[in-house]
Amino acid sequence: MAVDGDWTHVKRKSRRNAPSPPKTATTTHLPPDTFAPRTTGVLRPPEALRTDYDRIHPQWLESPAHQALIKLVDDHAKGLRISKVVCLGIGTFDPDDGAWEAKRAAYVQLCALSTLISQLPKYNEDSVECIFQEPIFTVSDKSFLAALGYRVVASPTAYELIDDATLLFAVHLYRPIYAAALKSSLPAIFVGTGWDVWDTVTMEKSSDLENMKKMDKTYTRHAFPQDTASTAFSSTSIYFKPPPESTSPDARRSSLEASPNNNTDKPAQESSCKDITSKKNGAAHVPAALSADRAKARDETKIPDECADDKVGDGMPDEAEGPRLQGTTVKDKPNKEQDTPSEE
């Protein structure tokens, strides 16, 4: 401020703020520091969550995406051995804001997972364990899933359970979650954001997703069938490991028929969840989440007596079309993941 005779001159200060530092490619897809179940609002009871699921599940069964998913599994899962299913970061079925779009996406993903599980007995003789890991699950979420026959574990337990006989279902997760999930072993089937997406957004050299890159080179990859009413599977791929030549379906079936130790009289293995092959008094008991899928699958495909052995985010990139991607390229953005390896 300066005085000039009877006048006082005031110098204006610039309102322009200092420029913000540019965001790097990695800061846009890092998870929050912590995840925890919500502690505010009224929790809906498990019965209410089941009512929502029972309303959405029949819609899924009649959708083109359901039929397309069954065909993908029938075409590519033969010869693969699956002993467990691990689902990471599916999200809560009872968000604090009650947003229906977010809830529907979680339910649709659960419906698709139940379809995948219902098809596995076609190619596997053993029981299949179904495991969920989601740090923001509420008590109602856990009870709801338990009633469907699934098991919930605390993070980071599920990472250590993933092996080459796992179906890994991990949709719309953060990059560090995929790195932790794929660190030790590559699964037999993988559902999630593929390497083609991460390869286009990584500005610096990083080896955290080397296993995903390896999987992209050696597995077959397909666009996951889309739910037209939601973004539940935007930018999502499904990978299938090539079956070993020595354990082709025909060769395995012949071996089983010729073996004197055929497992006809072998008691069913006990699973920590009520899986689709558990038996009682000689009759198979199917979890409620899978009964409709199994009934529909029986109408479409006859299961042989003996079968071969055979898982909307801010700052996430659009999917780039991969050179080996079969099916429609998806342009939507992946959602935020609700899981983090920082809890390890």
C-alpha atoms as one frame of an Amber mdcrd trajectory, in Angstrom:
protein
   0.000   0.000   0.000   1.384   3.412  -0.979   0.247   6.991  -0.212   0.240
   9.545  -3.056  -1.005  12.910  -1.811  -4.617  12.423  -0.780  -4.850   9.063
  -2.512  -4.038   5.670  -1.131  -3.068   3.021  -3.639  -3.779  -0.599  -2.736
  -1.972  -3.332  -4.596  -4.120  -6.365  -5.227  -2.729  -9.768  -4.382  -2.955
 -12.461  -6.963  -5.677 -14.994  -6.209  -4.007 -17.584  -8.276  -2.886 -20.553
  -6.186   0.410 -22.228  -6.678   0.176 -24.980  -9.298  -0.562 -28.418  -7.898
   2.088 -31.069  -8.400   1.234 -33.371 -11.293  -0.222 -36.739 -10.412   1.891
 -39.696 -11.311   0.509 -42.840 -12.873   0.879 -44.740  -9.634  -0.835 -42.264
  -7.304  -4.125 -42.588  -9.182  -4.580 -46.256  -8.430  -3.156 -46.710  -4.966
  -5.598 -47.874  -2.287  -6.515 -45.810   0.772  -4.393 -46.325   3.863  -6.980
 -48.450   5.645 -10.292 -50.186   5.058 -12.788 -51.014   7.775 -16.473 -51.860
   8.108 -18.739 -48.859   8.458 -19.660 -47.809  11.973 -22.403 -45.272  11.216
 -25.999 -45.698  10.215 -28.316 -48.643  10.694 -27.131 -52.025   9.458 -29.635
 -53.980   7.435 -30.187 -57.539   8.689 -28.866 -60.519   6.688 -32.439 -61.429
   5.726 -32.812 -58.084   3.922 -29.606 -58.698   1.989 -30.894 -62.131   1.008
 -34.130 -60.558  -0.245 -32.135 -58.227  -2.517 -30.064 -61.139  -3.798 -33.128
 -63.276  -4.488 -34.584 -60.432  -6.542 -31.457 -59.897  -8.664 -30.356 -63.515
  -9.114 -33.270 -64.558 -11.406 -32.618 -61.481 -13.557 -29.000 -62.571 -13.924
 -30.001 -66.128 -14.854 -32.110 -64.799 -17.729 -29.461 -62.368 -18.992 -27.308
 -62.856 -22.117 -24.245 -62.404 -19.889 -25.148 -65.534 -17.919 -25.414 -67.631
 -21.069 -22.176 -66.195 -22.480 -20.301 -66.950 -19.256 -21.418 -70.592 -19.256
 -20.218 -70.949 -22.846 -16.809 -69.470 -21.976 -16.373 -71.943 -19.130 -17.525
 -74.889 -21.246 -15.106 -73.927 -24.014 -12.015 -73.279 -21.891 -12.229 -74.906
 -18.435 -12.063 -78.527 -19.574  -8.867 -80.124 -18.324  -8.350 -77.565 -15.540
  -8.266 -78.687 -11.908 -10.021 -76.295  -9.511  -9.923 -77.053  -5.785 -10.947
 -73.674  -4.357 -12.474 -70.318  -5.254 -11.089 -67.093  -3.759 -13.044 -63.844
  -4.069 -11.303 -60.580  -3.160 -12.813 -57.131  -2.620 -16.376 -57.697  -3.808
 -17.573 -54.843  -1.586 -20.294 -54.551   1.009 -23.877 -55.424   0.162 -25.019
 -52.692   2.559 -23.116 -49.425   1.835 -23.609 -46.551   4.254 -25.113 -44.268
   1.615 -27.516 -46.963   0.469 -26.580 -46.349  -3.171 -28.462 -48.907  -5.250
 -25.978 -48.860  -8.151 -23.105 -49.907  -5.890 -25.224 -52.585  -4.220 -26.456
 -53.964  -7.531 -22.888 -54.237  -8.858 -21.872 -56.275  -5.796 -24.901 -58.549
  -6.133 -24.374 -59.063  -9.874 -20.739 -59.990  -9.259 -21.883 -62.496  -6.635
 -24.410 -63.949  -9.108 -21.712 -64.339 -11.763 -19.397 -66.003  -9.257 -22.125
 -68.473  -8.283 -22.526 -69.321 -11.980 -18.807 -70.032 -12.302 -18.876 -72.236
  -9.213 -21.945 -74.114 -10.447 -20.096 -75.143 -13.625 -16.993 -76.537 -11.905
 -18.435 -79.996 -11.070 -18.512 -80.711 -14.801 -14.712 -80.848 -14.810 -13.766
 -81.621 -11.193 -14.251 -84.630  -8.965 -13.327 -83.018  -5.661 -15.253 -80.521
  -3.578 -14.665 -76.803  -4.117 -14.048 -74.461  -1.201 -15.426 -70.926  -1.568
 -13.563 -68.153   0.302 -14.296 -64.413   0.518 -11.963 -61.670   1.756 -13.249
 -58.103   2.100 -12.089 -55.836   4.961 -15.238 -53.684   4.812 -17.670 -56.569
   5.254 -20.213 -55.863   7.975 -21.576 -58.479  10.356 -24.648 -58.699   8.125
 -22.488 -59.251   5.027 -20.691 -62.147   6.686 -23.896 -63.764   7.916 -25.496
 -63.378   4.492 -22.587 -65.111   2.740 -22.382 -67.835   5.380 -26.054 -68.622
   4.784 -25.253 -69.088   1.091 -22.571 -71.639   1.975 -19.438 -69.480   1.687
 -16.587 -68.791   4.123 -15.250 -65.336   4.999 -11.634 -64.828   6.129  -9.800
 -61.804   7.484  -7.273 -59.966   5.321  -4.596 -60.931   4.329  -5.392 -64.639
   4.849  -6.746 -65.252   1.351  -3.536 -64.201  -0.420  -1.732 -67.225   0.990
  -4.502 -69.579  -0.165  -4.161 -68.805  -3.869  -2.420 -71.532  -5.867  -2.450
 -73.067  -9.344  -5.744 -74.858  -8.624  -7.612 -71.673  -7.647 -10.333 -69.713
  -9.393  -9.456 -66.134  -8.424 -12.352 -63.677  -8.681 -11.053 -60.129  -8.139
 -13.017 -57.446  -9.977 -12.088 -53.731  -9.991  -9.260 -53.888  -7.489  -6.275
 -51.615  -6.925  -2.959 -52.529  -8.484  -1.250 -53.494  -5.169  -4.063 -55.967
  -4.472  -3.448 -57.771  -7.751   0.283 -57.751  -7.051  -0.271 -59.363  -3.639
  -2.789 -61.895  -4.965  -0.576 -63.058  -7.841   2.756 -62.859  -6.014   3.163
 -66.517  -5.083   1.251 -68.426  -7.738  -0.848 -67.996 -10.867  -4.435 -69.269
 -10.570  -6.107 -71.701 -12.947  -8.795 -69.127 -13.779  -8.553 -65.388 -13.134
 -11.342 -62.798 -13.324 -10.336 -59.145 -12.932  -8.629 -56.172 -14.546  -6.201
 -57.585 -17.102  -2.628 -56.756 -17.992  -3.775 -54.910 -21.134  -5.204 -52.167
 -18.879  -2.266 -51.854 -16.480   0.287 -51.940 -19.290  -1.173 -48.757 -20.781
  -1.095 -46.662 -17.585   2.209 -47.569 -15.963   4.583 -44.698 -16.657   7.558
 -46.088 -14.791   9.194 -49.469 -14.840   7.810 -51.743 -12.153   8.026 -55.458
 -11.518   5.065 -55.794  -9.142   2.803 -57.199 -11.866   5.330 -59.419 -13.608
   3.213 -62.468 -12.829   0.168 -60.837 -14.392   2.249 -60.042 -17.455   3.354
 -63.676 -17.582  -0.249 -64.813 -17.253  -1.275 -62.520 -20.096   1.326 -64.122
 -22.361   0.585 -67.759 -21.540  -3.163 -67.882 -20.756  -6.150 -67.355 -23.032
  -7.936 -64.072 -22.284 -11.497 -63.026 -23.041 -13.683 -60.031 -22.280 -15.928
 -60.872 -19.354 -19.622 -60.864 -20.375 -21.190 -57.509 -19.527 -24.221 -56.818
 -17.363 -26.190 -54.285 -19.392 -27.821 -52.733 -16.323 -24.605 -51.892 -14.447
 -20.852 -51.391 -14.705 -20.201 -54.493 -12.609 -17.725 -55.927 -15.140 -16.387
 -52.886 -16.996 -12.757 -53.351 -18.077 -12.858 -56.929 -16.767 -11.235 -59.973
 -18.385 -11.349 -63.691 -17.684  -8.147 -65.732 -18.097  -7.953 -69.513 -18.487
  -4.749 -71.481 -17.954  -4.029 -73.894 -20.834  -4.803 -77.454 -19.651  -1.824
 -79.836 -19.439  -1.599 -82.045 -22.513  -1.089 -85.135 -20.373  -4.362 -84.569
 -18.553  -6.713 -83.943 -21.434 -10.375 -84.727 -20.669 -10.462 -87.910 -22.792
  -7.218 -89.257 -21.341  -8.269 -88.495 -17.776 -11.680 -90.108 -18.273 -10.093
 -93.278 -19.665  -7.685 -93.397 -16.735 -10.510 -93.106 -14.232 -12.535 -95.861
 -15.885  -9.555 -98.219 -15.929  -8.383 -97.483 -12.387  -9.174-100.184  -9.781
  -9.304 -97.417  -7.169 -12.140 -95.581  -8.828 -13.577 -93.175  -6.304 -17.165
 -94.413  -6.597 -17.114 -95.550  -2.973 -14.831 -92.793  -1.758 -16.477 -90.557
   0.878 -16.858 -86.906  -0.031 -14.112 -84.669   1.299 -15.257 -82.251   3.947
 -14.985 -78.581   3.009 -14.830 -75.649   5.360 -17.767 -74.169   3.477 -20.987
 -75.842   2.400 -19.779 -76.414  -1.137 -21.681 -77.747  -4.097 -20.426 -81.314
  -3.768 -21.177 -81.930  -0.098 -23.306 -85.030   0.398 -25.564 -86.467   3.013
 -27.331 -89.815   2.933 -26.151 -90.349  -0.625 -27.762 -87.184  -2.034 -25.865
 -84.072  -3.118 -26.774 -80.906  -1.230 -26.312 -77.702  -3.223 -25.939 -74.322
  -1.466 -28.867 -72.003  -2.024 -26.698 -69.599  -4.026 -26.035 -72.253  -6.665
 -29.264 -74.232  -6.897 -30.801 -72.100  -9.646 -27.548 -72.084 -11.656 -27.167
 -75.846 -11.341 -30.775 -76.492 -12.347 -30.440 -74.259 -15.391 -27.086 -75.820
 -16.337 -28.584 -79.332 -16.234 -31.183 -78.272 -18.778 -28.491 -76.965 -21.108
 -25.620 -79.403 -20.680 -25.653 -83.054 -19.639 -22.995 -83.661 -17.015 -21.069
 -86.872 -17.793 -20.870 -89.595 -15.153 -17.098 -89.274 -15.031 -15.473 -85.999
 -15.889 -11.952 -84.779 -16.438 -10.140 -82.790 -13.796  -9.817 -79.806 -14.805
 -11.620 -65.691  -9.318 -16.399 -46.935 -10.717 -12.960 -46.008  -9.664 -11.429
 -42.521  -9.569  -8.270 -42.185 -11.543  -8.481 -45.607 -13.147  -7.643 -45.795
 -16.868  -9.784 -46.801 -19.769  -9.111 -50.276 -21.046  -6.862 -50.608 -24.056
  -7.733 -53.357 -26.443  -5.239 -56.200 -26.150  -3.940 -57.999 -29.230  -5.337
 -61.364 -28.083  -8.608 -60.176 -26.542 -11.585 -62.083 -27.882 -15.016 -60.480
 -27.717 -16.123 -56.897 -27.270 -13.586 -54.377 -25.959 -14.853 -52.597 -22.859
 -14.333 -48.859 -22.471 -15.649 -48.278 -18.987 -13.432 -47.647 -16.021 -12.797
 -50.132 -13.244 -14.219 -49.476  -9.795 -12.311 -48.874  -6.605 -11.267 -51.996
  -4.789 -12.234 -52.493  -1.223  -9.292 -54.510  -0.063  -5.660 -53.689   0.543
  -2.452 -55.617   1.046  -1.242 -52.998   3.539  -3.009 -55.025   6.197  -0.583
 -57.881   5.725
